[in-house]
Amino acid sequence: MSAANYPATAMRGFSMIELLVSLLVFWLGLLGIALYTAGGLKVTASNQVRATSIKAASLTIEPMSYHTRKDCLEIMLGTYPKTVAVDGGKDSYSISLVKAVDGSGTTVATGTATATSIAVASTSWISPVTVTLRVPYKGVDGVDVTVTPSYTMVLQNYTVTCDA
């Protein structure tokens, strides 16, 4: 039987317009998936840089958590700003002290990007002491970003010497 013998309603298939429309919808879907994936990768990279900067701050504060006597904290707070290399030296961060506040709300130390000053007028600090650091870094877009993590330490009395 030839095609001429079939009625027009019996002929089935896709027209060229239907095929082009379905291809357009398919490619728009793929484009949407690609853009969504690219955005997710950007957010992941941004979070990785932020986590690395916080890791650098944690590395500078960790020795302080072992020396929680007032005079030891004074010595260690005076060592800011510090430059810390993380990830095997791949990334480097300049970490500075924002402030240290004791349990009564008195600021016992303040800092800038270049120096730290300790409030010596206060002869005794009330536990706990909260230390806030500043870690500037370049974001994924090349934009300057600053993270300010805070760490709280309970003051203790002990007789071991301070290691700065």
C-alpha positions in Angstrom: 0.0 0.0 0.0 1.4 3.4 -0.9 1.1 6.6 1.1 -1.4 7.9 -1.3 -3.9 5.2 -0.3 -3.8 6.2 3.4 -6.3 8.8 4.6 -4.8 12.1 5.9 -5.9 11.4 9.5 -3.9 8.1 9.5 -0.6 9.8 8.7 1.2 10.4 11.9 4.6 12.0 12.8 6.3 15.2 13.8 6.2 18.3 11.8 9.4 20.3 11.5 8.0 23.1 13.7 7.2 20.6 16.5 10.7 19.2 16.3 12.3 22.7 16.5 10.1 23.8 19.4 10.9 20.6 21.4 14.6 21.1 20.7 14.3 24.7 21.9 12.7 23.6 25.1 15.3 20.9 25.7 18.2 23.4 25.2 16.6 26.0 27.4 16.4 23.3 30.1 20.0 22.4 29.7 21.0 26.1 29.8 19.1 26.5 33.1 20.8 23.5 34.6 24.2 24.8 33.6 23.6 28.3 35.0 22.3 26.8 38.3 25.4 24.6 38.5 27.7 27.5 37.9 26.0 29.5 40.6 26.4 26.6 43.0 30.1 26.3 42.3 30.5 30.0 43.0 28.8 29.8 46.3 30.9 26.7 47.2 34.1 28.5 46.4 33.1 31.5 48.4 32.3 29.4 51.4 35.7 27.6 51.1 37.6 30.9 51.2 35.6 32.0 54.2 36.2 28.7 56.0 39.9 29.0 55.3 40.0 32.5 56.7 38.3 31.4 59.9 40.7 28.4 60.1 43.6 30.9 60.0 42.0 32.9 62.9 41.5 29.7 64.9 45.2 28.9 64.4 46.2 32.2 66.0 43.8 32.0 68.9 44.6 28.3 69.8 47.8 29.0 71.8 45.8 31.6 73.8 43.3 28.9 74.8 46.2 27.0 76.6 47.4 30.1 78.5 44.3 31.6 80.0 45.9 33.5 82.9 45.4 37.3 82.7 49.1 38.1 82.3 49.5 35.4 79.6 46.5 36.8 77.7 48.0 40.3 77.9 51.2 39.1 76.3 49.5 37.1 73.6 47.0 39.8 72.7 50.0 42.2 72.3 51.3 40.0 69.5 48.6 41.0 67.1 48.5 41.7 64.1 49.8 38.4 62.8 50.2 36.9 59.4 49.2 33.2 59.2 49.7 30.8 56.3 47.2 28.0 55.9 46.7 25.1 53.5 50.4 24.3 53.3 51.4 27.9 52.7 49.0 28.4 49.8 46.9 31.1 51.5 48.1 33.8 53.8 45.9 36.0 56.0 46.8 39.1 58.0 44.8 38.8 61.3 44.4 41.7 63.7 42.6 42.2 67.0 39.3 44.0 67.0 38.9 44.0 70.8 38.9 41.9 73.9 36.1 42.3 76.4 36.0 40.8 79.9 33.0 39.4 81.6 31.9 42.8 83.0 31.8 44.3 79.5 35.0 46.3 80.0 37.2 46.5 76.9 40.6 45.3 78.0 42.3 45.4 74.6 41.7 47.0 71.3 43.5 46.7 68.0 43.9 48.0 64.5 45.3 46.5 61.4 48.8 47.7 62.5 48.9 47.7 66.4 47.2 46.4 69.6 46.8 48.4 72.8 46.2 46.7 76.1 44.1 48.5 78.8 46.5 48.4 81.7 44.3 50.6 83.9 42.2 47.6 84.6 44.2 45.6 87.2 41.9 42.6 87.1 39.9 41.1 84.3 36.6 39.4 85.0 36.2 36.0 83.5 35.3 35.1 80.7 37.2 37.2 78.2 35.8 37.4 74.6 38.4 38.1 71.9 37.2 39.3 68.5 39.6 39.1 65.5 39.5 40.7 62.1 40.4 38.6 59.0 40.3 40.4 55.7 40.4 38.4 52.5 39.6 38.6 48.8 36.2 37.0 47.9 35.6 34.9 44.9 34.6 38.1 42.9 37.8 39.8 44.0 35.8 41.9 46.4 37.4 42.7 49.8 35.6 40.9 52.6 36.2 40.8 56.3 35.1 38.1 58.8 35.2 38.8 62.5 35.2 35.6 64.5 34.9 35.8 68.3 36.4 33.4 70.9 35.6 33.2 74.6 38.1 32.0 77.2 37.6 31.4 80.9 40.4 33.0 83.0 42.2 30.6 85.3 45.0 30.6 87.9 48.0 28.3 87.4 51.7 28.5 87.9 53.0 27.4 84.5 55.0 30.1 82.6 53.5 31.9 79.7 54.6 31.0 76.2 54.0 33.8 73.7 
